[in-house]
Amino acid sequence: MTIKSLLPLIVATIVCGGSVLVEARQPKPPKAVVKPTVSQPMQPQWKLYTAPDGRFTILMPGSPNRNTEYQKTYMGEITLEIFVIQPPKQQVAYVVAYNDFPYSYGQVTDPQTVLNNARDMALKTTKSNLISQRNIRSSNNHPGKEIEYINAGGKITKSRMYVAEGRLYQVMAITTKKQQKTLAKTITGYLNSFHVVLKK
């Protein structure tokens, strides 16, 4: 999966709501006497996005583009569904990807093994170095792993992966090293908003 020119984001106000500061570098426009018009520069609108199959929800700054890729793996061919959004004029990409496992593999494989394999594959394919990792749980208690890694070009990816009902979810924010600190709260808000919806 190649996502070009992935670079950072908006002010943390959007996801984190309310009282976060705007970057000092951006001068505030002088207050006009006239009421602002709709043609002002727009901040991306964060809204709840629900997957087409209804199996996850997440806050995203607009509607993501959806791509489907087919990958040959040791389990056989898998279908990878990828949802990507890059806010205009921002140095960041928000990505959610998932794939379903062949039934037999999903039944017999330990979730931690799946998560470790996914981590190793992410580092290998992006030629990145691991910065940090920790075990986590989804909001409805599915096993997961959070990893942060950096590639040779200085792009930093923060990713949370979950194994739930025969599916591997990967929720990522990809940004630049320079902007990563500024965007930390927004990225955390985005990652925290991901929710696995259980099958009925």
C-alpha positions as CSV (number, residue, x, y, z in Angstrom):
1,M,0.0,0.0,0.0
2,T,1.6,3.3,-1.1
3,I,0.2,6.5,0.2
4,K,2.3,9.4,-1.1
5,S,3.0,12.7,0.5
6,L,1.4,11.9,3.9
7,L,1.8,14.9,6.1
8,P,0.2,16.4,9.3
9,L,-2.9,17.7,10.4
10,I,-5.3,20.0,11.8
11,V,-5.4,21.6,15.1
12,A,-6.3,19.3,17.8
13,T,-9.5,21.2,18.5
14,I,-11.4,19.1,16.1
15,V,-11.2,15.7,17.6
16,C,-10.3,16.6,21.1
17,G,-13.0,19.2,21.2
18,G,-12.9,22.7,22.4
19,S,-10.0,24.1,24.4
20,V,-6.9,23.1,22.4
21,L,-4.7,25.8,21.1
22,V,-4.3,26.7,17.4
23,E,-0.8,26.8,16.1
24,A,0.8,30.2,16.9
25,R,2.3,30.4,13.4
26,Q,-1.0,30.9,11.8
27,P,-1.9,34.6,12.1
28,K,-5.5,35.2,13.1
29,P,-7.5,37.1,10.5
30,P,-8.5,40.6,11.7
31,K,-12.0,40.7,13.1
32,A,-14.3,42.0,10.4
33,V,-17.4,44.0,11.0
34,V,-19.3,42.0,8.4
35,K,-20.6,38.6,9.2
36,P,-18.3,35.7,8.0
37,T,-19.4,34.1,4.8
38,V,-19.5,30.4,3.9
39,S,-16.5,30.8,1.6
40,Q,-14.0,31.1,4.5
41,P,-11.1,28.6,4.6
42,M,-12.7,25.5,5.9
43,Q,-11.3,23.2,8.6
44,P,-12.1,19.6,7.9
45,Q,-15.4,18.5,9.4
46,W,-14.9,15.6,11.8
47,K,-17.8,13.2,11.7
48,L,-18.6,9.7,12.7
49,Y,-17.9,7.3,9.8
50,T,-19.6,3.9,9.8
51,A,-18.0,1.1,7.6
52,P,-20.2,0.0,4.7
53,D,-20.7,-3.4,6.3
54,G,-21.5,-1.7,9.7
55,R,-18.6,-3.5,11.5
56,F,-16.7,-0.4,12.7
57,T,-17.2,3.3,13.4
58,I,-14.6,6.0,13.8
59,L,-14.3,9.8,13.7
60,M,-12.8,11.0,10.4
61,P,-12.3,14.5,9.0
62,G,-14.6,13.9,6.0
63,S,-15.5,10.8,3.9
64,P,-12.6,8.5,3.3
65,N,-11.6,7.0,-0.1
66,R,-12.1,3.3,-0.2
67,N,-9.7,0.9,-1.9
68,T,-9.7,-2.9,-2.2
69,E,-6.5,-4.9,-2.6
70,Y,-5.9,-8.6,-2.9
71,Q,-2.8,-10.0,-1.3
72,K,-1.3,-13.4,-1.4
73,T,-0.2,-14.6,2.0
74,Y,0.8,-17.8,3.7
75,M,-2.9,-18.2,4.6
76,G,-4.0,-17.9,1.0
77,E,-5.3,-14.8,-0.8
78,I,-6.9,-12.2,1.5
79,T,-8.9,-9.2,0.6
80,L,-7.7,-6.0,2.2
81,E,-10.2,-3.1,2.5
82,I,-8.5,0.3,3.0
83,F,-10.2,3.6,3.9
84,V,-7.9,6.7,3.6
85,I,-8.4,10.4,4.1
86,Q,-5.9,13.2,3.7
87,P,-7.3,16.5,4.7
88,P,-6.4,19.2,2.1
89,K,-3.3,21.2,3.0
90,Q,-2.6,19.0,5.9
91,Q,0.5,16.8,6.5
92,V,-1.3,13.7,7.6
93,A,-3.2,10.6,6.4
94,Y,-5.8,8.7,8.4
95,V,-6.2,5.1,7.5
96,V,-8.4,2.2,8.5
97,A,-7.7,-1.2,7.0
98,Y,-9.1,-4.6,7.6
99,N,-9.0,-8.1,6.3
100,D,-11.0,-11.2,7.2
101,F,-9.1,-14.4,7.9
102,P,-9.9,-17.7,6.3
103,Y,-12.2,-19.4,8.8
104,S,-9.8,-22.2,9.7
105,Y,-6.9,-19.8,10.4
106,G,-9.0,-17.4,12.5
107,Q,-10.3,-20.3,14.6
108,V,-7.0,-21.9,15.5
109,T,-4.6,-18.9,15.7
110,D,-3.9,-17.1,18.9
111,P,-4.8,-13.4,18.6
112,Q,-1.4,-12.3,20.0
113,T,0.4,-14.3,17.2
114,V,-1.8,-12.5,14.6
115,L,-0.9,-9.1,16.1
116,N,2.8,-9.8,16.3
117,N,2.8,-11.0,12.7
118,A,0.9,-7.9,11.6
119,R,3.5,-5.7,13.5
120,D,6.4,-7.5,11.9
121,M,4.9,-7.2,8.4
122,A,4.2,-3.5,8.8
123,L,7.8,-2.8,9.9
124,K,9.2,-5.0,7.1
125,T,7.1,-3.6,4.2
126,T,7.6,0.0,5.2
127,K,11.3,-0.5,6.1
128,S,10.7,1.1,9.5
129,N,12.1,1.1,13.0
130,L,9.9,0.4,15.9
131,I,9.6,3.3,18.4
132,S,7.2,1.8,20.9
133,Q,4.6,-0.9,21.4
134,R,2.1,-2.0,24.0
135,N,-0.8,-4.4,24.3
136,I,-4.3,-2.8,24.4
137,R,-7.9,-3.8,24.3
138,S,-10.8,-2.5,22.1
139,S,-13.7,-0.7,23.8
140,N,-15.5,-4.1,23.8
141,N,-12.5,-6.0,25.0
142,H,-11.0,-7.5,21.9
143,P,-7.2,-8.0,22.0
144,G,-5.1,-5.4,20.3
145,K,-1.6,-3.8,20.0
146,E,-0.5,-0.2,19.6
147,I,2.7,0.4,17.7
148,E,4.6,3.5,16.7
149,Y,7.3,3.3,14.0
150,I,9.4,5.6,11.8
151,N,10.6,5.0,8.2
152,A,13.8,6.3,6.6
153,G,12.0,9.3,5.2
154,G,11.0,10.5,8.6
155,K,7.3,9.5,8.3
156,I,5.9,8.4,11.7
157,T,3.0,5.9,11.9
158,K,1.0,5.4,15.0
159,S,-1.1,2.3,14.6
160,R,-3.6,0.3,16.7
161,M,-4.5,-3.2,15.6
162,Y,-7.3,-5.4,16.9
163,V,-8.4,-9.0,16.3
164,A,-12.2,-9.3,16.5
165,E,-14.5,-12.0,15.2
166,G,-12.1,-13.4,12.5
167,R,-10.9,-10.0,11.3
168,L,-7.8,-7.9,11.7
169,Y,-8.3,-4.1,12.0
170,Q,-5.5,-1.6,11.6
171,V,-6.2,2.0,12.5
172,M,-3.3,4.4,11.6
173,A,-2.3,8.0,11.5
174,I,0.7,8.7,9.3
175,T,2.4,12.0,9.7
176,T,5.8,13.7,9.6
177,K,8.3,13.8,12.4
178,K,8.2,17.6,12.5
179,Q,4.4,17.7,12.9
180,Q,3.9,14.7,15.1
181,K,4.2,16.5,18.4
182,T,1.7,19.2,17.3
183,L,-0.8,16.6,16.2
184,A,-0.4,14.2,19.1
185,K,-3.7,15.0,20.8
186,T,-5.7,14.9,17.6
187,I,-4.1,11.6,16.6
188,T,-4.9,10.1,20.0
189,G,-8.5,11.4,19.7
190,Y,-8.8,9.8,16.3
191,L,-7.4,6.4,17.5
192,N,-9.6,6.5,20.6
193,S,-12.7,7.0,18.5
194,F,-12.4,3.6,16.7
195,H,-15.1,1.2,17.8
196,V,-15.6,-2.4,16.7
197,V,-19.3,-3.1,16.1
198,L,-20.1,-6.7,17.0
199,K,-22.0,-8.9,14.6
200,K,-25.6,-9.6,15.6
